[in-house]
């Protein structure tokens, strides 16, 4: 009996050591992920001289003027409004079209269903930036350059493949018995979609929305090519004003970047539970 109890204690100690080691590794990984944000925010309060002389230390003097000047110089207020309009518009369109397409693919049987899904997934293999020239020519001909739609439509088109893939995998796991009961009660296809499928698919739709939001908010190249009007510039374009090719005011640059990253942090903090639920649901059910 004594040997059995010692064996159990040894197993418990091994399990505890394993848990400690796992937590230590996760803590180190979390610190590595958080450190760039920490460095960005402490650098935003430094002068350029302090930035170069003490790059990894706290500021000798905390400068709030970097945020004020960056806001005024880059017209960040207008740029943030433009980014919000473009990002929310493209995200809403991506989520709705992904859900509608996934509903049709996952719940109905029709010819060419497999090739249609393969066609959507083929979009994941297209190099996005290789389409800049043809898209520019097309939008120039139809008069969409220097409009919000010049960004909303391409953003949505290139985000749809991953959105459809994730949503189809999730909707296929929803039992069809619920759907059939709704049909018996008199609901049509649209009623089932809006009253049943959308509420049940909220976790994965939140995941698609957050991934889309982060991608659209930080996108630079499409905005650079399709937007020339200063009043329509998004945040990434406004941040580029601080580097003119000859010199860079790193204090103002870090201040502007800190302002630009705050909305994404807020979004993640507010919706982190939904993001994790959607990721776990996609991993288990997909």
N, C-alpha and C positions, 0 to 999 in steps of 0.2 A: 504493500500500500504506500509505503514511504517513497519508493521509487516512482510510482505512478504520480503521486502528488508533486514530486520534484520535476517529473517530465512535464506536467501541466504548467508548473510555474515557469519552466524554461520556455515553453511554447508561448506563454503570455508575455515574457520578457522579449522574445523574438518579435512578437507582433507589435509590442510597444516601440521597440527600436525601429522596426520597419515604418510605423506610423510617424515617428519623429523624423526619420530620414526623408520620408515622402513630404511631410509638411515643410521641412527645411528646403528641399528642392523647389517646392511650389512657392515658398516665400522668396527665395532667390530669383526665381523666374518673374514673380510679380514686381520685385524691386527693379529688375532690369527693364520691365515694360513701363514702369512708372517714371524711372529716372529721366528719360528724354523730356517728359512733360515738366518735371521739376526743374530741369536745366533751362527749358524754354522760359518758364515763368520767372525764375530768378534773373535770367539774362535780360528780360523785358524791363527790369528796374535799374539797369546799369547804363552808364555812359559808354561810348565806343572805347574810350581809353581803359575804363574799368573792365570792359568785356575782354580786351586783349591781354591785360596785365593779370587779371584774376578770372580766367574763363570758367573755372569749376568751383569757385568760392561764392559766398554770399556777397552782395554788393556792399561796398564801403559806404555808399550813400544811396538810399532808396529813392529813385527818380520816378515820380508819377507823370511827369510831363511827356514821357515817351508815348504813353497811351493817348494823351490829349492831342499831341502833335500828329501822331500816326493817323488818328481819326480824321483830323482836318486835312492833312496833306493828301491822303489817298482817297478822301471822300468815302470813308468806310460805311457811313450811314446809308448812302444810296446803293453802294455795292452790296451791303448786307440785305437790303430790301430786294434787290434784283436776284440775289442768290436764293433767298427764301421763296420768291415767286417761282423761279425756275425749278428749284429742288422739290418743293411741295407739289407743283403741277406735274412734273415728270414722275415723282414717286406715286402719286395718286393714280395716274394713268397706268403706270406699270403694274401696280397691285390689282387694279380692276380688270385690266386685260388679261393678266396672268390667271386670275381667279376664274374669269369667264371661259378662257381657253382650256384651262385645266378641268373645269366642270364638264365641258363637252367631251374631252378626250377620256376622262376617267370614268364617266357614268354612262356613255352611249357606245354602242357597237355600230360601226359603219365601215365601208370599204376605204382603203388607203389610210386607215387609222395609224398603222405602224409607220408607213412612209411619212405621214404628216408629223408624227412625233420626232422622227429622225431629222426631218427638215428643220424643225425648231431647234433641236440639239446641235445641228450643224452650225448654227449661229455662234456657238461657243468657240468654234475653230477659226472664225474670221478675225484676222488682225484689224482691230478697230481703226487704227490710225491710217491704214492703207486705203480707207474709204474717204479720207478727207477731201481729196481733189474732186472725185465724182459728186460727192455731196455738196461741195461748194458750188460747182457748176449747176447742179440741179436746183439748189435753193436760190441761186442768183436768177435763174430763168423764171422761177415761180414767185419771186419777190419776197422771200422769207428771211433774207439776210438782214442783220440788225433788228431782229425781233426776238421775243421770248421763245416763239415756236421753233426758231432755228436751233435752239438747244434742247427744248423739251422733247421734240420728236426723235432726234437721234439718240438722246439719252434713253428714252423709253424703248426704242427699237433694239438697242444693244444690251439692255438689261432683261428683256423679255425671255430669252432662252433659259437663263438660270432661274428666273422667277417661275416660268412654266414648269420646268423640270422639278423644282422643289414642291410646287403646289400640286402637281399631278401625283407625285409619290405620296403626299399626305392624303389627298382626297380618295385615293384608291383604297385606303385603309378604313374609310368610313363605311359602316354596314349599309347595304342597299335596302335592308328591311325598313329603316326609317324613311327612306325616300318613297318606297312603295306605299307605306301607310299614309304619307302625305298625299300621294296621288289618289288614293281611295277616298280621302277626306275632301277631295275636290280641288286641290292645289295644282296649278300648272307648272310648267318648267321654270318660268320666272319666279313664281312663288316659292318653289323648292330651293331655287338658287339663293334668293335674297333672305328667306326666312329660316333656312336650314343649313345649306352648305356654307354660306359666308360666316354665320356665327360659329359653326363647328370648326371652321378653318382659321379662326382668329390667330392661334399661335404661329402657324407657318406664314400667314399674311403679315404679321408683325415682323417676322424675321426677314422676309423679302423687303418690307418697307424700310427697315433699318439699314440693311445692306445697300439698298438703292440710295437712301438718303446720304450715307457716308460717301458713296462713289460720286454722286452728283455734286455734292457740296464741295468736294476737293478737285473736281475736274478742271483742267486748265487748257489743254490743246484745242478742243472743240470751241471753247469760248474765245480763245485767241484768234482762231481762223474765221469764225462766223460773226463775231461782234466787233465792230469798229467804233460804234457810238459810245462816247464817254459816259453818257447817262444810263447805258445798259450794261456796263461792265459788272462782272461778278467779282466776288472776293478774291479768288486766285489771280485775276487780272490786276486788281488794285494792289495786291501785295507785290507784284512785279515792279511797281513804280519805284520801289526803294533800292533797286539795283539797276544802275544806268550803264553798266559796262566799264566804268572807270573807278568808281568808288561806291561803297555801301555803308550807310549808317546803320550799324548793327543794333543799336539801341532801339531806333524807330522800327526797324524790321522785326525784331523780336516782340516789340509791343503790338505791332499790327498782327503778327502771327498768333499771339496769345489771344487777341480779341477774336480772331477768326476761328480758333479751335474751341472756344467756350461753348458755342451752340451744340457742337457734336458731343462734348462731354455731358452737357445737360440732357441731351436726347438719350444717351446711353444710360445715365443714372436713373432717369425716369422710367425707361422701358427695359431695364436690364432683366427683370423677371420674365417679361414676355419673350425677350430674345433667347434666354436660356431654355424656356419651354419650347420655343419653336425649333431650336437646334436639337434638343433631345428628341422631340417628336419626329423630326426629319430623320434622325439617326436610327431611331427604333422602328418607326413605321415605314420609312422609305426603303 
